[in-house]
Amino acid sequence: MDKSNFLKSALITGLISVALGACGGEIGSSNSRLDTVLERGNLICGVNGQLPGFSFVDENGEYSGMDVDICRAVAAALFNDASKVEYRDLSAQERFTALQTGEVDLLSRNTTWTMSRDTSIGMEFAPTTFYDGQGLMVTKASKINKVADLNGKSVCILAGTTNEQNLADRMRKLNVNYQPVVFEDTDAVYAAYEQGRCEGVTSDRSQLIARRAVLANPDDHQVLKAVLSKEPLGPLVANGDSKWFDAVKWITYVLIQAEEFEISSQNVIDYADTEDPRIKRFLGKEGNLGEDMGLPNDFAERVIKQVGNYEEVFTRNIGEPFDLDRGQNKIWTEGGLLYSPPFR
């Protein structure tokens, strides 16, 4: 390449770099959502708000659930205060637009990781926090015991979810004719089912178990054994901001790695003088893993102290209230699917 062409190439490269920086691209990391959130002083988190065990608002306006605890973990890591979260209740139809437009910083709303959502819709999925599968709930009196028994019957379903497509695919495969009864609101779905407007209701199995528990007569209903799909659920952010994505991703991994290290909110203080180099790095007592991505070095310790490890989050929100076994949601050392890359 001669000198004139080299100069032209350098000029073009420089202009591209400036343009990317102005648009918040990879080179312009100063425009990251992480910086915006830190400057604002609180996290705006999109949640469901109608799903016990995952994100639910009680009569006092208090939020609880696994998805809520993900929001709290991020706030704890960033501000050393898990309460610095503003929650936004979003419907299945609203959730992606709210994230894309910047109305929320983070979506932690029982959302399934799919290829199209990860690519064409422009989402970036953080680690899966709950491995689930779609199921069906029916009344015991209906004598419906398998999917094929729904031939000629109606099924209540929430619009804008993967559940619609999954159910249609399974029914088509089995050559079962059914009538989908679609609603825009989660509460409306279960109200219609309980009123007998449809013979069955479909959603993620964990959601069906949670909602069954709050029906007027839970023992009158059963979740069928059939699993219609894979539903990996977890938090997500908008595409194109690796700095913010990295922060959310590794904060989420803290919950899993803490359980593997057997560090909990109850014993984390006992590791103050640990000599284990892996745990020293993990808790920010040596090295600069946190600083390298714009977080305090003790971000993991903050999360564990204020939110706990994955086992604690699961047990208090799902395990004990609904007597739900962890199954696939055990860490890998116990035969489950939860696995964190190393903190090094």
Secondary structure as UniProt FT lines:
FT   HELIX           3..22
FT   TURN            23..24
FT   HELIX           29..31
FT   HELIX           33..40
FT   STRAND          43..47
FT   STRAND          50..51
FT   TURN            52..54
FT   STRAND          55..57
FT   TURN            59..60
FT   STRAND          63..64
FT   HELIX           66..79
FT   TURN            82..83
FT   STRAND          85..89
FT   TURN            92..94
FT   HELIX           95..100
FT   TURN            101..102
FT   STRAND          106..107
FT   HELIX           115..118
FT   TURN            119..120
FT   STRAND          123..125
FT   STRAND          130..132
FT   STRAND          134..139
FT   HELIX           140..142
FT   HELIX           147..150
FT   TURN            151..152
FT   STRAND          153..158
FT   TURN            159..160
FT   HELIX           162..174
FT   STRAND          178..183
FT   HELIX           186..194
FT   TURN            195..196
FT   STRAND          200..204
FT   HELIX           205..213
FT   HELIX           218..220
FT   STRAND          221..223
FT   STRAND          231..233
FT   STRAND          236..238
FT   HELIX           242..260
FT   TURN            261..262
FT   TURN            265..267
FT   HELIX           268..271
FT   TURN            272..273
FT   HELIX           277..283
FT   TURN            289..290
FT   HELIX           291..293
FT   TURN            297..298
FT   HELIX           299..306
FT   HELIX           310..314
FT   HELIX           315..319
FT   HELIX           320..322
FT   HELIX           327..329
FT   HELIX           332..334
//
